[in-house]
Amino acid sequence: MIKRSLSLLVLTLIAVSAFAQSDSPPGAALLQDAASYAARFGVDVDEAVHRLRLQREIGDLDAVLTTEERGTFAGLWIEHEPHYRVVVRFTDPAGEQRLRTRIAGGPLAALVDTKPARWTVAELEAQQQEIRSASQRAGVKANSDINVVENRVELQVVDPQEMHAALVSKRVAIPPAVEITRVDALAVPQSLLGGGSPLSTCTAGFTVVTSNYEAGPLTAGHCSDQQSFEGVSLPFRAQAVGGSADVQWHSACRIASPTNGFYSGIDFRAVERTRSRYNQPLGQFLCKYGKATGRTCGVLDSKYYDPGSGFNSTFMLVKGGSVNLSEEGDSGGPWFVELDAYGIQSGAPNGGMSNDAYYMAIDYVSSLGVTVLAGFVDSGYCNHPPTASFSMGRRLDGTVVFDGSLSSDPDGRIVRYQWNFGDGTSATTTTPTIVHPYPLETNTYYTSLTVTDNEGKTARLNRTLQLCYPRTDCIEPIGPGPM
């Protein structure tokens, strides 16, 4: 019923049929994103492709330096104009020397420039947390961010004088790396209109799956947990709103076939990888899709943005330049480059009075106990596996009755019972019971039952059968046998 409107299945799982109809050749996704990059920065598409491919390696370098050079690393970013380069900051020249050794002979060797810094990223994060806590105690609402380029923390408030006065009244010293700056309005989430796939209030994001094979779409956590698609309610499963997470997910099982597809604004794509927050370098170019603004692209300006209202300083801030990245209805929409999932849209800074946006990095979906459906997609998603169970009862004539009627399937039915009797013989039935003869002698048999449900999922149970002749105090069955 839902698959009839393929043109509206703008992302995630709900797009399996539409995605199957896409005949995009290999590399089409990258070429499309490169065309957007080329238009933004005035280079040819070949150069744009080259730069976008480098972004993944730059992101991996960022993650490595964040963990292995924590004592001296002060951040890195990509510059696109006037020349394409990667700038890396250290508080200790020894960090720069180790970096040069690390990238020697690689594609980044000629692109990396280094600069000294006073504060490491770790020190800036600590001072950001300190001033966030101070502003909360002072009772003044604020957003905060880390400006890696300027090597400082920015506390963003509507009235700097009010903030200063409040901090003085609380006898709170402003940390040395913090600068209080003025903004016209604080960050606002955006969730009033439907976007992407036509959910009732927000944009659907990437598809996630649980350990028990249930799958469904993400959207922003601040959206209503009552979401529907084409008038059909999507069962709410879980949400996390606060800290580093602004996310919820809904089940699509029995409503549509889950897939790792999402809509890029041009075509349907299949997610192959996810990129964690630490693998997303500042200055990288990326795109998003939402119903309100459609396909728009920008440059990652920060990954330390604090939107306030109970959230932490882990959100990703994107600058749109002359392009409007976010309006009401875009919340939950996918941020991506080529076939990589980067995050889901959360809101807009400065009260929405800018062309910028912020999103939750995709790795924080783990707060819901789910993972993004990426790479190979098992057709069995949304099909819960069955459970195998059977009993054994000996008759006086030496035959044994095997009964698998206690086997079950939570979302279907058992269609096949495959028996291994442990004596070199086996049988397959469509009914749960079978009788099998054994020799009239004392012996132990390792038996098993494998059940298959109506969608092809299987489960197996092994049991040990002990037979005694003449009958004494032998116990049968006596527990599980070897796998």
RAKA-V117681 format. One record per backbone hydrogen bond with DSSP energy under -0.5 kcal/mol. CO is the residue of the C=O (numbers start at 1). NH is the residue of the N-H. E is the energy in kcal/mol with one decimal. If there is no record, write none. Layout:
BEGIN
co: <CO CO>
nh: <NH NH>
e: <E E>
END
This chain:
BEGIN
co: <1 2 4 5 6 8 8 10 12 13 15 16 17 18 18 19 25 27 28 29 30 31 32 33 34 35 36 37 38 38 44 45 46 47 48 49 50 51 52 53 53 54 55 56 57 58 59 60 61 62 63 64 65 67 69 69 72 73 75 76 77 79 85 86 87 88 89 90 92 92 93 94 95 96 97 98 99 100 103 106 108 108 111 113 115 120 121 122 123 124 125 126 127 128 129 130 131 132 133 134 135 135 136 139 143 144 145 145 146 147 147 152 153 153 154 154 155 155 156 157 159 160 161 162 163 164 165 166 167 168 171 175 177 179 179 181 186 188 190 195 197 197 198 202 202 206 207 208 209 210 213 214 215 215 216 217 218 219 220 225 227 228 229 231 232 233 234 235 238 240 242 243 245 247 248 249 249 252 252 256 256 257 260 262 267 267 269 269 271 273 274 276 277 279 281 282 284 286 287 288 290 294 294 296 298 299 300 302 305 305 306 308 310 312 312 312 315 315 316 316 317 317 318 319 320 323 327 330 331 333 334 335 335 336 337 339 339 340 340 341 342 343 344 345 346 347 348 349 350 352 355 357 358 358 359 360 361 362 363 364 365 365 366 371 372 376 378 380 382 387 389 391 393 395 398 399 400 400 401 401 402 402 403 404 408 409 413 416 417 417 418 419 420 425 427 429 432 434 436 439 443 445 445 447 448 449 449 450 451 452 452 453 457 459 461 463 464 464 465 465 467 479>
nh: <4 5 6 8 9 10 198 263 15 16 19 20 21 21 22 22 28 31 32 33 34 35 36 37 38 39 40 41 42 43 48 49 50 51 52 53 54 55 56 56 57 58 59 60 61 62 63 64 65 66 67 68 69 70 72 73 91 121 89 282 87 85 79 113 77 115 74 117 95 96 97 98 99 100 101 102 103 104 106 109 111 112 86 88 90 124 125 126 127 128 129 130 131 132 133 134 135 136 137 138 139 140 139 141 156 306 147 154 148 151 152 147 155 179 145 156 157 181 143 183 163 164 165 166 167 168 169 170 172 171 173 178 153 155 181 157 351 348 331 204 195 199 230 195 199 218 373 216 371 213 382 210 252 253 208 250 205 248 223 227 234 200 232 233 229 235 227 251 249 247 245 312 242 240 219 237 238 255 256 255 258 16 271 269 264 266 262 271 375 341 276 279 280 281 284 78 300 298 336 296 294 290 296 288 286 319 283 317 307 315 144 311 243 307 314 315 305 317 318 359 301 302 357 299 323 325 330 333 203 345 289 342 343 287 340 272 273 337 342 275 362 335 360 332 190 358 188 352 353 354 325 318 346 347 316 344 364 365 366 367 368 370 369 209 374 378 381 383 384 408 407 403 401 398 438 395 402 436 393 403 404 434 391 407 387 412 454 452 419 429 450 427 448 421 419 417 404 402 400 441 467 447 465 463 420 451 461 418 459 415 416 456 453 451 449 447 466 478 445 467 443 464>
e: <-0.7 -1.4 -0.7 -1.6 -1.2 -2.3 -0.6 -1.6 -2.0 -1.1 -3.4 -1.9 -1.0 -0.5 -0.6 -1.2 -2.0 -2.1 -2.3 -2.1 -2.6 -2.0 -1.6 -2.3 -3.2 -2.1 -1.7 -2.6 -1.7 -0.7 -2.1 -2.9 -2.1 -2.4 -2.5 -2.2 -1.4 -1.1 -0.6 -0.6 -0.7 -2.5 -2.5 -2.1 -2.1 -2.3 -2.1 -2.1 -2.7 -2.1 -1.4 -3.3 -1.8 -0.6 -2.1 -3.4 -2.3 -2.4 -2.8 -0.8 -2.8 -2.2 -3.1 -3.0 -2.0 -2.2 -3.0 -1.4 -1.8 -0.9 -1.9 -2.1 -2.0 -2.4 -1.8 -2.1 -2.2 -0.9 -2.3 -1.2 -1.2 -1.5 -2.4 -2.7 -1.9 -2.3 -2.7 -1.9 -2.1 -2.5 -2.3 -2.0 -2.4 -2.3 -2.3 -2.0 -2.4 -1.9 -2.2 -2.0 -0.6 -2.0 -0.6 -0.5 -3.1 -3.7 -0.6 -3.1 -1.1 -1.0 -1.9 -2.7 -0.5 -2.8 -1.9 -0.7 -0.6 -2.7 -2.4 -2.2 -1.7 -2.8 -2.6 -2.3 -2.5 -2.4 -2.4 -1.3 -2.9 -1.4 -0.5 -1.9 -3.1 -2.3 -0.6 -2.6 -0.9 -2.2 -0.8 -0.9 -0.5 -3.2 -0.8 -1.6 -0.7 -2.0 -2.8 -2.0 -1.9 -1.5 -3.9 -2.5 -2.5 -0.7 -2.9 -2.0 -3.4 -2.3 -1.3 -0.8 -2.8 -0.6 -2.0 -0.6 -2.8 -0.6 -0.5 -2.8 -2.2 -2.3 -1.9 -3.7 -2.6 -3.0 -2.0 -2.1 -1.3 -2.2 -2.6 -0.6 -0.6 -0.6 -2.8 -3.0 -2.8 -0.5 -2.2 -0.5 -2.3 -2.6 -0.5 -1.4 -1.3 -0.6 -1.7 -2.8 -2.6 -2.6 -2.9 -1.6 -2.5 -1.0 -0.6 -2.5 -2.2 -2.8 -3.4 -2.7 -0.6 -2.1 -1.4 -1.4 -2.8 -0.5 -1.4 -0.5 -2.1 -0.6 -0.5 -2.2 -3.3 -1.6 -2.0 -2.1 -2.3 -0.7 -2.2 -2.3 -2.8 -2.8 -1.3 -2.6 -1.3 -2.6 -2.8 -2.8 -1.3 -1.5 -0.5 -2.5 -2.4 -2.9 -2.4 -2.8 -1.2 -2.4 -2.3 -1.9 -2.0 -0.8 -1.2 -3.4 -2.2 -2.0 -2.8 -1.8 -1.7 -1.7 -1.3 -1.4 -2.2 -0.9 -1.7 -2.5 -0.7 -0.6 -1.8 -2.4 -0.7 -2.1 -0.6 -2.4 -3.2 -1.6 -0.9 -3.3 -0.6 -2.5 -2.0 -0.5 -0.5 -2.2 -2.2 -2.0 -3.2 -0.9 -1.4 -1.9 -0.6 -2.8 -2.4 -2.0 -2.1 -2.0 -3.5 -3.0 -3.3 -3.2 -2.8 -2.1 -2.9 -0.8 -3.4 -2.5 -2.4 -0.5 -2.2 -2.7 -1.8 -3.0 -1.3 -1.8 -2.8 -2.6 -2.4 -2.6 -0.5 -1.4 -3.3 -0.5 -2.2 -3.5>
END
